[in-house]
């Protein structure tokens, strides 16, 4: 499965508030289902990829 962002720079780095880094936004999807290509649109949210979240908020 391939997810491609539809808008650049959708990563949020919130060092001054929650100190979490996450990516969210609209995506285009390309995949195969039962051997046939499918395309679609969706919304994705990614967290935890930059560094572990700390409890010191």
Residue pairs with C-beta under 8 A, 6 or more apart in sequence:
1 29
1 30
1 31
2 29
2 30
2 31
3 27
3 28
3 29
3 42
3 44
4 27
4 28
4 29
4 30
5 25
5 26
5 27
6 25
6 26
6 27
6 28
6 41
7 25
7 26
10 23
10 24
10 25
11 21
11 22
11 23
12 21
12 22
12 23
12 24
13 21
13 50
14 20
14 21
18 57
19 54
19 56
19 57
20 47
20 53
21 49
21 50
21 51
22 45
22 46
22 47
22 50
23 44
23 45
23 46
23 49
24 43
24 44
24 45
24 46
25 43
25 44
26 41
26 42
26 43
27 41
27 42
27 43
27 44
28 39
28 40
28 41
29 38
29 39
29 40
29 41
29 42
30 37
30 38
30 39
31 37
31 38
32 38
47 53
